[in-house]
Amino acid sequence: MIPDIATIAAGLSEALPPELLAQLSCLPEEPPADFTCVICEREATNRWNYSPRDFERPPVCKSCETVTGYAWTGQSRHRTKPTGGTHRDKHEALRIDALADAIAEAATRRQWENKHGRA
């Protein structure tokens, strides 16, 4: 006999601490508030995103998270997605990669200005 959902939920509530049960909630997640991207300084909004998979999460917008630059032909170059982990972990890794690229680009620009003067 297969147990019903209520029996499973009752068993979980007795076995797991309340703070862990709060993390396992299947209720839809509230979208993050609108924010300004730290890389492109564009206002990112979640007004039309209904799925948590599509939410733009601070501090990096979805565009900066996925695009690493542009080719001379104008085509965008996309970041390579990590292969392991959950969907959320992959996006966290992409955001960290985008922030690291922005810091490295700012450092390179500062070194060039120190050597050649401000353009």
Sine and cosine of phi, psi and omega as CSV:
sin_phi,cos_phi,sin_psi,cos_psi,sin_omega,cos_omega
0.00,0.00,0.73,-0.68,0.00,-1.00
-1.00,-0.01,0.79,-0.61,0.00,-1.00
-0.94,0.33,0.49,-0.87,0.01,-1.00
-0.99,0.12,0.15,-0.99,-0.07,-1.00
-0.88,0.48,-0.64,0.77,-0.03,-1.00
-0.89,0.46,-0.63,0.78,0.02,-1.00
-0.92,0.40,-0.67,0.74,0.02,-1.00
-0.90,0.43,-0.70,0.72,-0.01,-1.00
-0.89,0.45,-0.64,0.77,0.02,-1.00
-0.91,0.42,-0.64,0.77,0.04,-1.00
-0.91,0.41,-0.62,0.78,0.03,-1.00
-0.92,0.39,-0.67,0.75,-0.05,-1.00
-0.91,0.41,-0.45,0.89,0.04,-1.00
-0.99,0.14,-0.53,0.85,-0.12,-0.99
-1.00,0.01,-0.47,0.88,-0.11,-0.99
-0.95,-0.31,0.53,-0.85,0.06,-1.00
-0.93,0.37,0.43,-0.90,-0.08,-1.00
-0.88,0.48,-0.59,0.81,-0.02,-1.00
-0.92,0.40,-0.51,0.86,0.06,-1.00
-0.97,0.26,-0.61,0.79,0.05,-1.00
-0.89,0.46,-0.58,0.81,0.02,-1.00
-0.90,0.44,-0.55,0.84,0.01,-1.00
-0.96,0.27,-0.40,0.92,-0.04,-1.00
-1.00,-0.01,0.15,0.99,-0.05,-1.00
-0.87,0.49,0.67,-0.75,0.01,-1.00
-0.99,-0.12,0.10,0.99,0.04,-1.00
-0.94,0.35,0.51,-0.86,-0.01,-1.00
-0.89,0.46,0.60,-0.80,-0.03,-1.00
-0.99,0.15,0.62,-0.79,0.06,-1.00
-0.95,0.31,0.66,-0.75,0.02,-1.00
-0.93,0.36,0.55,-0.83,0.06,-1.00
-0.89,0.45,0.42,-0.91,0.03,-1.00
-0.92,0.38,0.36,-0.93,0.06,-1.00
-0.87,0.50,0.55,-0.83,-0.03,-1.00
-0.53,-0.85,0.23,-0.97,0.07,-1.00
-0.98,-0.19,0.79,-0.62,-0.02,-1.00
-0.92,0.40,0.70,-0.72,-0.03,-1.00
-0.97,0.23,-0.28,0.96,-0.03,-1.00
-1.00,-0.04,-0.84,0.54,-0.07,-1.00
-0.99,-0.12,-0.13,0.99,0.01,-1.00
0.86,0.50,0.51,0.86,0.07,-1.00
-1.00,-0.04,0.57,-0.82,0.05,-1.00
-0.97,0.24,0.89,-0.45,0.00,-1.00
-0.99,-0.13,0.75,-0.66,-0.04,-1.00
-0.80,-0.60,0.52,-0.85,0.05,-1.00
-0.93,-0.37,0.41,0.91,-0.09,-1.00
-0.87,0.49,-0.63,0.78,-0.09,-1.00
-0.96,-0.27,0.07,1.00,0.02,-1.00
-1.00,-0.02,0.89,-0.46,-0.06,-1.00
-0.98,-0.21,-0.25,0.97,-0.04,-1.00
-0.95,-0.31,0.68,-0.73,0.05,-1.00
-0.85,0.52,-0.40,0.91,0.05,-1.00
-0.91,0.40,-0.44,0.90,-0.07,-1.00
-0.98,-0.19,0.00,1.00,-0.04,-1.00
-0.89,0.46,0.64,-0.76,0.19,-0.98
-1.00,0.06,0.83,-0.55,-0.08,-1.00
-0.94,-0.35,0.68,-0.73,0.00,-1.00
-0.87,0.48,0.48,-0.88,0.08,1.00
-0.99,-0.17,0.13,0.99,-0.10,-1.00
-0.88,-0.48,0.72,-0.69,0.02,-1.00
-0.97,0.26,0.21,-0.98,-0.05,-1.00
-0.89,0.45,-0.59,0.81,0.00,-1.00
-0.91,0.41,-0.74,0.67,0.02,-1.00
-0.93,0.38,-0.47,0.88,0.02,-1.00
-0.93,0.37,-0.58,0.82,-0.11,-0.99
-0.98,-0.21,-0.51,0.86,-0.08,-1.00
-0.98,-0.18,0.78,-0.62,-0.02,-1.00
-0.99,-0.15,-0.25,0.97,0.01,-1.00
0.25,-0.97,-0.14,-0.99,-0.03,-1.00
-0.77,-0.64,0.63,-0.78,0.06,-1.00
-0.97,0.25,0.23,-0.97,-0.02,-1.00
-0.90,0.43,-0.30,0.95,0.03,-1.00
-0.99,0.10,-0.12,0.99,0.01,-1.00
0.99,-0.13,-0.09,1.00,0.03,-1.00
-0.97,0.23,0.61,-0.79,-0.02,-1.00
-0.98,0.20,0.56,-0.83,0.09,-1.00
-0.97,-0.23,0.82,-0.57,-0.06,-1.00
-0.99,-0.13,0.54,-0.84,0.05,-1.00
-0.93,0.36,0.51,-0.86,0.09,-1.00
-0.99,0.16,0.83,-0.56,-0.02,-1.00
-0.96,0.28,0.59,-0.80,0.09,-1.00
-0.88,0.47,0.44,-0.90,-0.06,-1.00
-1.00,-0.08,-0.43,0.90,-0.05,-1.00
-0.96,-0.29,0.28,-0.96,0.08,-1.00
0.99,-0.10,0.07,-1.00,0.01,-1.00
-0.98,0.18,0.15,-0.99,0.02,-1.00
-0.84,0.55,-0.69,0.72,-0.02,-1.00
-0.92,0.40,-0.64,0.77,0.03,-1.00
-0.89,0.45,-0.63,0.78,0.02,-1.00
-0.89,0.45,-0.66,0.75,0.01,-1.00
-0.95,0.32,-0.55,0.83,0.10,-0.99
-0.89,0.46,-0.67,0.74,0.02,-1.00
-0.90,0.43,-0.63,0.78,0.04,-1.00
-0.91,0.42,-0.63,0.77,0.02,-1.00
-0.92,0.40,-0.65,0.76,0.04,-1.00
-0.90,0.44,-0.66,0.75,0.03,-1.00
-0.89,0.46,-0.66,0.75,0.01,-1.00
-0.90,0.43,-0.68,0.74,0.03,-1.00
-0.91,0.42,-0.65,0.76,0.03,-1.00
-0.90,0.43,-0.66,0.75,0.05,-1.00
-0.89,0.46,-0.65,0.76,0.00,-1.00
-0.91,0.41,-0.64,0.77,0.04,-1.00
-0.91,0.41,-0.69,0.73,0.01,-1.00
-0.90,0.44,-0.63,0.77,0.02,-1.00
-0.91,0.40,-0.65,0.76,0.03,-1.00
-0.91,0.41,-0.63,0.78,0.03,-1.00
-0.92,0.40,-0.66,0.76,0.03,-1.00
-0.90,0.44,-0.67,0.74,0.02,-1.00
-0.89,0.46,-0.65,0.76,0.01,-1.00
-0.91,0.41,-0.66,0.75,0.04,-1.00
-0.90,0.44,-0.65,0.76,0.01,-1.00
-0.90,0.43,-0.68,0.74,0.01,-1.00
-0.90,0.43,-0.61,0.80,0.03,-1.00
-0.91,0.42,-0.58,0.81,-0.05,-1.00
-0.99,0.13,-0.67,0.74,-0.14,-0.99
-0.94,-0.35,-0.10,0.99,-0.08,-1.00
1.00,0.03,0.28,-0.96,-0.06,-1.00
-0.95,0.32,0.70,-0.71,-0.02,-1.00
-0.99,0.13,0.00,0.00,0.00,0.00
